[in-house]
């Protein structure tokens, strides 16, 4: 073999080696891209599940809020009605007291039901609590 042929053979071997190395590098790159794509698809599925779960929770909480708001409206109306009844009864009692000469004092908190005597204490009641 002549020197020129050896150089050509070395050059061909280096080209072949570089070509094989490039192919292997490209294969690894495709595998990384495919793995990344698979990870993204899995993440998308999990995010969709999370989104569905959160949407269902928001819907339930919204329904609960609407129910509580409706109960609150009923209770506010009942408080107004009961306050008016109490004022009427208080007025009637004062009239009776004046006519009989007796003096009875009605406790102030009964006339102001919106002032809670112990504000640190929570009050729980259903809409049926105030029904007569």
C-alpha positions in Angstrom: 0.0 0.0 0.0 1.3 3.4 -0.9 1.4 6.3 1.5 -1.4 8.0 -0.5 -3.6 4.9 -0.2 -2.9 4.7 3.6 -3.8 8.4 4.0 -7.0 7.8 2.1 -7.7 4.7 4.2 -7.1 6.6 7.4 -9.3 9.5 6.1 -12.1 7.0 5.1 -11.9 5.4 8.5 -12.1 8.8 10.3 -15.1 9.7 8.1 -16.7 6.4 8.8 -16.1 6.8 12.5 -17.4 10.4 12.5 -20.4 9.3 10.5 -21.2 6.5 13.0 -20.6 8.9 15.9 -23.0 11.4 14.3 -25.6 8.8 13.8 -25.4 7.7 17.5 -25.6 11.3 18.6 -28.6 11.9 16.4 -30.3 8.7 17.8 -29.7 9.9 21.4 -31.0 13.3 20.5 -34.2 11.8 19.0 -34.6 9.6 22.1 -34.2 12.7 24.4 -36.8 14.6 22.3 -39.2 11.6 22.4 -38.8 11.2 26.2 -39.4 14.9 26.6 -42.5 14.7 24.5 -43.7 11.7 26.5 -43.1 13.7 29.7 -45.0 16.7 28.4 -48.0 14.5 27.3 -48.1 12.9 30.8 -47.9 16.3 32.4 -50.7 17.5 30.2 -52.9 14.6 31.2 -52.2 15.2 34.9 -52.9 18.9 34.5 -56.2 18.2 32.8 -57.2 15.8 35.6 -56.2 18.5 38.2 -58.2 21.1 36.2 -61.3 18.9 36.1 -61.0 18.2 39.9 -60.6 21.9 40.7 -63.5 22.8 38.4 -65.7 20.3 40.2 -64.7 21.7 43.6 -65.4 25.3 42.4 -68.8 24.2 41.2 -69.6 22.5 44.5 -68.4 25.5 46.5 -70.4 27.9 44.3 -73.5 25.8 44.8 -72.9 25.7 48.6 -72.3 29.5 48.5 -75.6 30.1 46.7 -77.4 27.9 49.3 -75.9 29.8 52.2 -76.7 33.1 50.5 -80.3 32.0 50.1 -80.5 30.9 53.8 -78.9 34.3 54.8 -81.5 36.2 52.9 -84.3 34.2 54.6 -82.7 34.8 58.0 -82.3 38.6 57.4 -85.9 38.8 56.4 -86.9 36.9 59.6 -84.7 39.1 61.7 -86.4 42.2 60.4 -89.8 40.7 60.9 -89.0 39.5 64.4 -87.5 42.9 65.3 -90.7 44.6 64.2 -92.7 42.2 66.3 -90.5 42.8 69.3 -90.8 46.6 68.8 -94.6 46.2 68.6 -94.7 44.0 71.7 -92.4 46.5 73.5 -94.6 49.4 72.6 -97.7 47.4 73.7 -96.0 46.5 77.0 -95.1 50.2 77.6 -98.7 51.1 76.9 -99.9 48.5 79.4 -97.3 49.6 81.9 -98.3 53.2 81.6 -102.0 52.3 82.0 -101.3 50.1 85.1 -98.6 52.3 86.6 -96.0 49.6 86.6 -92.5 50.2 85.2 -90.6 47.3 83.6 -87.4 47.7 81.7 -86.8 45.6 78.6 -83.2 44.6 78.1 -81.5 46.6 75.4 -80.0 43.5 73.5 -83.5 42.3 72.7 -84.2 45.6 70.9 -80.9 45.4 69.0 -80.6 41.8 67.7 -77.8 42.7 65.3 -75.5 43.5 68.3 -74.1 40.2 69.3 -73.4 40.2 73.1 -70.3 37.9 72.7 -68.8 38.7 69.3 -65.9 36.2 69.7 -68.5 33.4 69.8 -69.7 32.1 66.5 -73.5 31.6 66.1 -74.7 28.6 64.0 -78.4 28.4 63.0 -80.3 26.9 60.1 -83.0 28.7 58.2 -85.6 26.7 60.1 -84.4 28.1 63.4 -86.5 31.3 63.2 -89.7 29.8 61.8 -92.8 30.4 64.0 
